[in-house]
């Protein structure tokens, strides 16, 4: 092996030894918060069938509840971004985790459509806040040459959280086989487990410091929002928001409905898998997600943010129609992790890309707005998938979800094209 190649390999293996205590703790705080956020968000998708039956909801109504939480996440991202720029990244992160975990537990006490929708909206506020505060904390703490790797590791924890949620749902489902009461209320127990992330706040408060760049800023604590209107900042913010809206329309539409798609009978457009089989399949896709998130950071530090972003989104757009129309179990088994790899891994790039585009004084606000406003604009995706499924299902019930998934592929393609309009900010020092 030639010496340059050897040095590159050694560099990949050696970089963890260079991580400081502050960098490690910021990554742990942001990563664990994001992982547990994923768990709480995914719990709804995993008990969607049971919730629909308990409250007699249509596909459109069930999708609307999910959409409402994503709309709220746009508000939460902007709100907690402002809070983080005002009082600090760590304290804002702590508050966001408290909000989403307590709201998740409250879902277990829902008595109908409106109370469940209200609790999911509150959860959405915290969900939006966690990403913007956690990503800003990590981006400002880590050195430029390793920033994308760290944010990729943070994003990869989302797949771990989804897998954790699947494990919780499967464990409760198995216990429900032995208990009539639990069988009737298993979905409530699953939601109550979602309050566990609140315990993380005790450690964050004691052990995670604010980034030096934020503590060393000059001027008043008031956030200079006018800087968001500067021509360069405004252009980047608009393009990033639209790109996020398109890509997350594809993501939320697909992965909100994947568990139901796997469990639903084939005559109704699903795959007809039993609980354990569908859970295992979901975990298999989570493995693809984890690798997609993780590798994006390393690829992005090596080849650039924009090039990797475009490649991931383009391949997701090409693979999703094949997955939607796969007729054999083997095809699903192969395509599922690939769709998850490319259809979710791109998320790892946005924290690094956006943090290098916006100034420190409004960084958390800009990340919160562009990421979560995009999520808010994409919030109709779960409802849209349900509505398309219902409409197509009137004439061809077995094709409803497949057609909806092809529409989502078009949104991935649009996001890929929009990514080309942003500059490649690889490794840029933060200002």
N, C-alpha and C positions, 0 to 999 in steps of 0.2 A: 504494500500500500504506500502511495507517495506521501511525503511529509505534510503537504498542505491538508490532505484529506485526514491524516492522522490527527493533526492539530484541531480540525473542526470537530472530529468525534470526541477528542479529549475535552474540548470546550463545552460540548453538550453535557458531558458527564461531570465536569468540574463545577459548573455554575451554581448548583445548590449549596456548595461549601462557602460561597461568597455572600450568601444571604445574611443580612443583619437581623438582630432580634426584632427591631421595629418592623422590618419588611415581613418577617415570618408571622408576627402577630397580626399585622394588618391583613395578610392573606388568610389567616385562620378565621379572623372575625368576619371578613367579607364572604369567604367561601362557605363557612358554616351557616351564616345568615341566609345566603342564597340557596344552599342545599335544603334548609328547613323551610324556606319560602316555597321552593319547588314541591316539597312534600305536601304542604298545606294546600297549594293550588291544585295539585294532581289528585288529591283525595276526592274532590268533587267529580272529576272525570271517572274515577274508579267506582263510585257509587251512583253514577248517573242513572243506570237502569233501575236501581232500587228507589231512588228519589222520585223518578218519573212515576213509578207504580204507586208509591206511598201517597203522593199529592195529585195523582191523576193528571200529569203534565203532558202536553204534546211535545214533539221534537222542537218546535219553534219556541215554546215557553222554556224548555230546559236549556236551549241554546241562548235564549235571551238572558237568563240568569248569569251564565258565564260571560256573555258580552257586557253585561252591566258591571261586573267586577273589573273587566279590562278598561272600560271607560273610566271607572274610578281610579284605576292605576295611573292614568294620564294626569289626573288631578293630584294624586299622591306623589308622583314623581316630581312634578313642578313644585308642589308645596314643600316636600322634604329637601328638594334641591336648594330652595331659598333658605330653609332652616339651616342646612349644612353650611352654606356660604356665610350665614350670620353667626351661628353659635358653635360650629365645628362639625367635622365629618363623623367623628366617633359618637358624639351624643345624638346626632340625628339618626345614625345607624341604629343605635340602641332603641330609640323611640319607634322607629319603623318596625323593628322586630316585635316589640310589645304589641303594636296595633294589629299586625297580621296574625300573630299567634292567638291572642285573645279572641279575635273575631272568628278564627277557625273553630275554636272550642265552642263559641256561641252557636255556630251552625248546628251543633248537636241538639240544641234546644228549640230549633225551628218548629213552628206549628203549622206552617203552610207556605204557599208560594211567596207572599210578600215578606214575611219575616226572614225566610231563607235568602231572598234577594237582598234584603237590607244588610244582613250579616256578610254576604259575599261582596257587597259594595264596600263595606268598611275594610274587609280583608284586602280588597284591591288597592285602597289607599296606602296601606302598609307595604304591599307587594311592590308598588311603583316606587315608593320611597327607599326600599332596601337596595334596589339595584343602583340607583343614582348615587346614594351615599357610599355604598360599599365599593363601587367601581372607582369613584373619585378618591376615596381613602387609599386604595391600592395604587392607583395611577400616580398619586402624588408622593407616595412613600417609596416606591420602587425606582431603581435606576433605569434610564432609558433603554439600555441594551437588553434588559430582562423584563421590561414592562409588559409586553404582549404575552410572554410566557406566564407571568403571574396572573394576568387577567384571563388567560386561557384556562389556567388551573381553577380560578374562581368560577368561571362559567361551567367548567366540567362538573362541578359539584351539583349543578342542576340535575344532571342525569342520575347522580347518586341519590338525590332527594326524591326523584320520581321512582327509582327502584325501591327506596325505603317506603314510599307510599304504597307501592304494589305489595311489598311484604306485609305492611300493616293490614291492608285490605284482605290479603290472602289468609293471614293468621286469624283475623276476626271472622272471616267466612268459614274457616275450618271449625273454630270454636262454636259457631252458630249451628253447626250440624248436631251439636249435643245439647243445645238449649233452645227451647221454644221462644223464650223472651228475647234472647240474643238474636235469634233468627228474624224476629220481627223488628228489632231495633239495631241491627248490626251497623247500619249507616250512621246512626247517632254516635255509636261508640267510636267508629272510624274518625268522625269529626272531632270528638273529644280528645283523641290522641294528638290532634293538631295544636293543642295549647302548650305542648312540651317545649317548643323553641324559646318560650319566655325565660327559661332557666339560663339560656346563653347570655342574657343581658348582665347577669351578675359578674361574669368573667370579663366581658367587654369593658364594663365600667371600671374595673380594677386594673386591667392589664394592657389595654390598647391605647397608645398615645396618639395625639393629633399629629399630622404630617408637619415636618419642619417648614415646608414652603407656605403652609397656611398660617402657622404660628408666627412666621417672620414677615407676613405681609404688612405693608404700610397703609396708613389711612384709616378711616372709620370702619366700624363693623357693618355699616349699612351697605347693602349690595347695590353696586352701580348698574342697574338694569339697562340704562341707556347704551351700555357697551354691546348689548345684544343686537342693537340696530346699526352698528357700524357695518359698512358695505360688505367687507370680507366675512365677518362673523355671521351676518344675516344670510348671506348666500349659502354658506356651509350649513347653517342651521336648517334652512328650508329644504335643501337637498337631502340632508341626513334624516330629517323627519319623514319625508316622502318615501325614502328608501326603507326606513324602518316600518312605515305603515304597510308597504307592499309585502315585505318579507315576513312580517309578523301576521299579516292576514293569512298568508300561506301556512305559517307555523301553527297559530292558534286554531285555525279552522281544521287542520289535519289532526293535531295531537289532542284536541279536546274530544274528538269523535273516534279516535283509533280504538280505545277500549270497547266502546259500544259497537264499533264496526266488527271487532273480533268476536264478540259474544252474540251479536244479533243473528237470527236464523238466515240462511242463504236466500230463502224466498223473499226476505225483506231487505236484501242488499248487503247482508253481513257475511261472516264466515262460519257462524254456528259453533264456535269453540266453547267448551265448558269452562267453568271458573278457573280451574288450575291451569288448563291449557292456554287460555287467553292471558292469564297472569304471566305464565312462562314466556309467552310470545312478547308481551310488553317488556319484560325484563331483557329479553334478547335484543329488542330495539333500543333499550336504554344503554346496552353495551355499545351499540353503534354511536349513540349520542355522545357518550363519554369520550370515546376515541376521537370523534369529530371535534368536540370542544377542545380537548387536550392538544391535539396535533395542530390545530389552527394557530395557536400561540407560537409554537416553534417554527411553523412554516411562515408565519407572518413576520417574525423577527428576521428570518433568513431571506424571504423573497419580497416582502412588502405587504402592507395591509390591503391595498386596493386589488392587487392581482389575485390574492387568495380569496377575498370577498367575492369577486366576480366569478371565479372558478367554482366555489362552493355553491353559490346560488344558481348558476347555470346548470350544474349537474343535478341539483335538486329538481329543477324544472323539467329536465329530461327523464329522470327516473320515476317521478311520481305517477305519470300516466301508466307506465309499465306496471307499477305496483298496484294501481287501482284496478287494472284489468287482468292481473295474474290469475290464472285458472288452477294452478297446481300448488300444493303445499310446499314443494321444493322451491318454486319460484318466489313465493311469499317469504320463505325462510332466507333466501339469498337477498332479495330486494329490500326487505324490511330494514335490516341494519344499515344498508347503503343509503336509503332514503333518510333514515335518522341521522346518519353521519353527516351528509351534506345539507339536509334540510334543517338542521339545528346548529351544526358546528360553527356556522358563520357568526353566531352571536358572540363568540369569543373575541372577534375582531373589533366590535364597535367601541368597547371601552377604551382600547388603545388608540384607535383612529380618532374618536371624538375628543379624548382628553388632550391630544396633541394639536387639535384644531382651535381650542378655545382657551382664553386667558384665565389665570388662577382666580381672579376676582369674581368671575361668573361661571367658573368651570362646572361646579356641581349643579348650578341652575341650568346651564346649557345642556349638560348631559341628561338631567332630569326632564327637561322640556322636549328635546329631540327624540329621546328614547321612548318616553312615556306618552307624549303627544302622538307619536307614531303608533304606539300600542293602543291609544284611545281611538285613533282613526281606523285601526284594524279590528276594533272590538266587535264589529258586526259579523266577523268571520264565523264564530260558532253558530250564531243565529242563521246566517246565510247558508251554511252547509245543511242545517236542519231544514230550512225552507226549500232549498233545491231538492233535497231528498224527498220531501213531501210532494213537491210539484211533479218531479220525474216519476215518483212512485205511483202516481195515479194511473199511468199507462204502462210503466215497467218497474214494478216494485224492486226487482232484483238489481236494478242499475242505478238507483237513486244516489247512494253515497259515492259510487264510482264516478258518476258524472260530476258531482260536487268536487271530488278530489282533482279532477282534470282542470276545473276552473282555478283551483288553488295553485296548480302548476304554472298557470299564466301569471299569477301574482309573483311567484318566485322569479320568473323571467323578467318581469318589469323591474323588480328590485335589483337584479343583476345589471341591467342597463343603467339604472340610476347610479349605481356604485361607481361607474366609470367617470361620473362628473365630479367626484371628490378627489382632492390631491392625495398623493401617497405620503403620509407623514411619518414613515418608519423611523423610530428612534429619536424623534425630535425632542430636544430638551424643553421642559415645561417652563413657561414664562408667566 
